[in-house]
Each structure stands twice: as C-alpha cells, then as structure tokens.
Amino acid sequence: MAAGTLAEQRKVLDAAATIARLFPHLPAAVIQSSHIYPGQLDISLHDSLAAYEAWRAALGILPEWVDHGSQPGNTVLTAKGRFAGVEVKLIGYAPELAEVA
C-alpha cells in the first residue's frame, strides 16, 4: 500500500536516523524510503562485499538470510531483516566473485 503523506514514512525515516546515530562508522550507502513501500527501508551498497558485510552485521541480519544472485558482471546479495521497528532490505552489488578471485 502506497503512503499518501510523508508522515506515513516517518518510522522508516526515524529508523534511518537511528542507524546513522548508532553506526556512524559504517561505509556510505544509498538509503531510500519509498512511498510505494512506506514501511521498508532500502539500503544498497555498490562495489564492496566488505561494506555489505559491515552493514549486515550491524543490522543483525543473519548470514543465512542472504540470497546470492548475479547480473552481468556483478554478484548481487539481498537480505531482509527488521531494525528499529521497520523492515530493512539490504542489497549489495560487487564485481563477480570469480573475477575478484
């Protein structure tokens, strides 16, 4: 269900602010709140699986919750968890693992 007002996204925005306050050392990320999914915070990281792992661990997302996928030239990791009362979708993009090795 899409949000009609910014107030309906407030929990997600508050969760993002809590993350920034508790974990200022985390690598920079793309942080999004969408009116289409007003209860979900999307966090994406590009070019570094180590950055993804740091976020995953900080948010308490278990390794077994991570789905591994790929797109041309990239490994894609996705996982969902909950933090500060909202659903968090964590997405990581990095060069293909075979290319890195």
FIVO-61845 format. One line per 3 residues: number of its first residue (from 1); for each residue x, y, z of C-alpha. Coordinates in Angstrom, 2 decimals. Example, Ala and Ser with C-alpha at 12.3 -4.5 7.8 and 13.67 -1.06 7.14 Angstrom:
REM residues 2
1	12.30,-4.50,7.80 ~ 13.67,-1.06,7.14;
REM end
This chain:
REM residues 101
1	0.00,0.00,0.00 ~ 1.43,3.35,-1.02 ~ 1.83,6.13,1.51;
4	-0.21,9.26,0.98 ~ 1.83,11.58,3.21 ~ 5.37,11.97,4.45;
7	4.08,11.24,7.96 ~ 3.36,7.67,6.83 ~ 7.06,7.25,6.03;
10	8.21,8.66,9.36 ~ 9.00,5.30,11.02 ~ 11.33,4.44,8.16;
13	13.00,7.84,8.24 ~ 13.40,7.58,12.02 ~ 14.98,4.14,11.59;
16	17.47,5.59,9.09 ~ 18.34,8.35,11.57 ~ 18.81,5.78,14.34;
19	21.18,3.77,12.14 ~ 23.19,6.92,11.37 ~ 23.40,7.74,15.07;
22	24.31,4.24,16.28 ~ 26.66,3.24,13.45 ~ 28.41,6.37,12.10;
25	31.42,4.23,11.18 ~ 29.52,2.22,8.54 ~ 30.50,2.79,4.90;
28	28.38,5.27,2.96 ~ 25.34,3.72,1.28 ~ 22.30,4.57,-0.79;
31	19.46,4.84,1.72 ~ 15.93,5.04,0.38 ~ 12.41,5.34,1.67;
34	9.69,4.92,-0.92 ~ 6.06,5.93,-0.72 ~ 5.29,2.67,-2.53;
37	6.65,0.60,0.39 ~ 6.27,3.07,3.29 ~ 7.27,0.50,5.94;
40	10.51,-0.59,4.27 ~ 13.96,0.99,4.38 ~ 16.13,0.09,1.39;
43	19.90,0.22,1.82 ~ 22.19,-0.54,-1.12 ~ 25.93,-0.77,-1.35;
46	27.95,-0.82,-4.52 ~ 31.38,-2.26,-5.36 ~ 32.24,-3.79,-1.98;
49	31.11,-7.01,-0.36 ~ 33.06,-5.97,2.75 ~ 30.82,-2.88,3.06;
52	27.75,-5.09,2.66 ~ 29.02,-7.41,5.39 ~ 29.62,-4.50,7.76;
55	26.03,-3.32,7.30 ~ 24.63,-6.85,7.55 ~ 26.38,-7.46,10.85;
58	25.47,-4.05,12.31 ~ 21.79,-4.52,11.47 ~ 21.68,-8.03,12.92;
61	20.83,-9.68,9.61 ~ 21.93,-13.31,9.82 ~ 24.17,-14.74,7.07;
64	21.62,-17.45,6.28 ~ 19.07,-14.76,5.38 ~ 21.26,-13.55,2.49;
67	20.28,-14.55,-1.04 ~ 23.06,-14.71,-3.63 ~ 22.30,-13.75,-7.20;
70	24.02,-12.28,-10.20 ~ 23.55,-9.93,-13.07 ~ 26.01,-9.40,-15.91;
73	29.38,-8.69,-14.31 ~ 28.05,-8.41,-10.76 ~ 27.32,-10.50,-7.73;
76	24.11,-9.34,-6.04 ~ 23.40,-10.05,-2.38 ~ 19.98,-9.31,-0.89;
79	18.55,-9.85,2.57 ~ 15.67,-8.61,4.65 ~ 15.55,-8.06,8.36;
82	14.00,-5.74,10.92 ~ 15.60,-2.81,12.66 ~ 14.05,-0.09,14.83;
85	10.57,-1.41,14.08 ~ 10.76,-1.37,10.28 ~ 11.63,-3.85,7.58;
88	15.09,-3.31,6.11 ~ 16.09,-4.57,2.69 ~ 19.86,-4.72,2.29;
91	21.24,-5.00,-1.23 ~ 24.88,-5.36,-2.22 ~ 26.41,-5.18,-5.69;
94	30.01,-6.12,-6.38 ~ 32.11,-7.43,-9.26 ~ 31.58,-11.14,-9.95;
97	33.24,-13.25,-7.28 ~ 35.04,-15.27,-9.96 ~ 36.56,-12.07,-11.37;
100	37.78,-10.95,-7.95 ~ 39.49,-14.27,-7.12;
REM end
